[in-house]
Amino acid sequence: MTSNVVDSLVRASIPALVLSVFALARRYFPAKALQEPGTAYSLEELSARFAFTQWLVGISMLLIGVAIAWGSHSILVSLNRLFVGLDGPSDLVLLPQTAIWWFLPGFAALTLAWEITLGAWSLIGDKKEVALYNYWSTAKAGFDATRVLRIMAIVIVLPIAILTALALPEHVALGREEIRARGYGLSGVRTYRYSDARRITVIDGFRNRDGTLVKRAGVVLDFSDGRRWSSADISDFKPTVDPKLFDFLQTSVGLQPQYADAESDIPHE
């Protein structure tokens, strides 16, 4: 089965997955009754009542979601830079893929924006009106959205937060005499001395299981002790190697570069 077929199946399954989640939410987390004895509202009456309010709530959720995503992303990037600073001075620094710092902020914004919006409204407005709006919105959806989002925050966001925290130390510091690569989690620092390098190879990318070449250019160094280091392991997906990085590594190891399509095409010595 090719990767294209797999991608198509995954994309086709997303709508079914979303519908399944909604169905399960309606079954196991039904909308709660309004906690206001002696008062009855129809959905039509509430829809007319909150016709304008829902737009204000929607805009507020969007702004709060953006603030959560942007703020948490900035914090993650700053913490990653902090680990870089702890390693001391270096000539060049390679940082993890920029995309990994957006997963947690994105999911956090999706799961937290609703409740934070209602909480802020409760602080500055009528709490009964907020409760009535919450009742109306969950009644329309057919399930308790607040409870579902809380469960998603625990089941989805918390694990992502843990995995992202383990990635905070990741970076590669290129010094004058050696490479210091700090890996994922508690893996520690791996050191590669330029004087031990025996081969430098420029690659275009890596191969999928079906042999298809995925563009992710990098520089691969082979060392006398059998170890191998590749700049493509930590960098973003780019079609060409950064000239500054290539010149620095070639000058540091003092070897003539070789070229290969993928790291898997480079023979081990």
Secondary structure in CASP SS format (residue, H / E / C, confidence):
PFRMAT SS
TARGET T0000
AUTHOR 0000-0000-0000
METHOD secondary structure of the structure
MODEL  1
M C 1.00
T C 1.00
S H 1.00
N H 1.00
V H 1.00
V H 1.00
D H 1.00
S H 1.00
L H 1.00
V H 1.00
R H 1.00
A H 1.00
S H 1.00
I H 1.00
P H 1.00
A H 1.00
L H 1.00
V H 1.00
L H 1.00
S H 1.00
V H 1.00
F H 1.00
A H 1.00
L H 1.00
A H 1.00
R H 1.00
R H 1.00
Y H 1.00
F C 1.00
P C 1.00
A C 1.00
K C 1.00
A C 1.00
L C 1.00
Q C 1.00
E C 1.00
P C 1.00
G C 1.00
T C 1.00
A C 1.00
Y C 1.00
S C 1.00
L H 1.00
E H 1.00
E H 1.00
L H 1.00
S H 1.00
A H 1.00
R H 1.00
F C 1.00
A C 1.00
F C 1.00
T H 1.00
Q H 1.00
W H 1.00
L H 1.00
V H 1.00
G H 1.00
I H 1.00
S H 1.00
M H 1.00
L H 1.00
L H 1.00
I H 1.00
G H 1.00
V H 1.00
A H 1.00
I H 1.00
A H 1.00
W H 1.00
G H 1.00
S H 1.00
H H 1.00
S H 1.00
I H 1.00
L H 1.00
V H 1.00
S H 1.00
L H 1.00
N H 1.00
R H 1.00
L H 1.00
F H 1.00
V H 1.00
G H 1.00
L H 1.00
D C 1.00
G C 1.00
P C 1.00
S C 1.00
D C 1.00
L E 1.00
V E 1.00
L E 1.00
L C 1.00
P C 1.00
Q C 1.00
T C 1.00
A C 1.00
I H 1.00
W H 1.00
W H 1.00
F H 1.00
L H 1.00
P H 1.00
G H 1.00
F H 1.00
A H 1.00
A H 1.00
L H 1.00
T H 1.00
L H 1.00
A H 1.00
W H 1.00
E H 1.00
I H 1.00
T H 1.00
L H 1.00
G H 1.00
A H 1.00
W H 1.00
S H 1.00
L H 1.00
I H 1.00
G C 1.00
D C 1.00
K H 1.00
K H 1.00
E H 1.00
V H 1.00
A H 1.00
L H 1.00
Y H 1.00
N H 1.00
Y H 1.00
W H 1.00
S H 1.00
T H 1.00
A H 1.00
K H 1.00
A H 1.00
G C 1.00
F C 1.00
D C 1.00
A H 1.00
T H 1.00
R H 1.00
V H 1.00
L H 1.00
R H 1.00
I H 1.00
M H 1.00
A H 1.00
I H 1.00
V H 1.00
I H 1.00
V H 1.00
L H 1.00
P H 1.00
I H 1.00
A H 1.00
I H 1.00
L H 1.00
T H 1.00
A H 1.00
L H 1.00
A H 1.00
L C 1.00
P C 1.00
E C 1.00
H E 1.00
V E 1.00
A E 1.00
L E 1.00
G C 1.00
R C 1.00
E C 1.00
E E 1.00
I E 1.00
R E 1.00
A E 1.00
R E 1.00
G C 1.00
Y C 1.00
G C 1.00
L C 1.00
S C 1.00
G C 1.00
V E 1.00
R E 1.00
T E 1.00
Y E 1.00
R E 1.00
Y H 1.00
S H 1.00
D H 1.00
A E 1.00
R E 1.00
R E 1.00
I E 1.00
T E 1.00
V E 1.00
I E 1.00
D E 1.00
G E 1.00
F E 1.00
R E 1.00
N C 1.00
R C 1.00
D C 1.00
G C 1.00
T C 1.00
L E 1.00
V E 1.00
K E 1.00
R E 1.00
A E 1.00
G E 1.00
V E 1.00
V E 1.00
L E 1.00
D E 1.00
F E 1.00
S C 1.00
D C 1.00
G C 1.00
R C 1.00
R E 1.00
W E 1.00
S E 1.00
S H 1.00
A H 1.00
D H 1.00
I C 1.00
S C 1.00
D C 1.00
F C 1.00
K C 1.00
P C 1.00
T C 1.00
V C 1.00
D C 1.00
P H 1.00
K H 1.00
L H 1.00
F H 1.00
D H 1.00
F H 1.00
L H 1.00
Q H 1.00
T H 1.00
S H 1.00
V H 1.00
G C 1.00
L C 1.00
Q C 1.00
P C 1.00
Q E 1.00
Y E 1.00
A E 1.00
D E 1.00
A E 1.00
E H 1.00
S H 1.00
D H 1.00
I C 1.00
P C 1.00
H C 1.00
E C 1.00
END
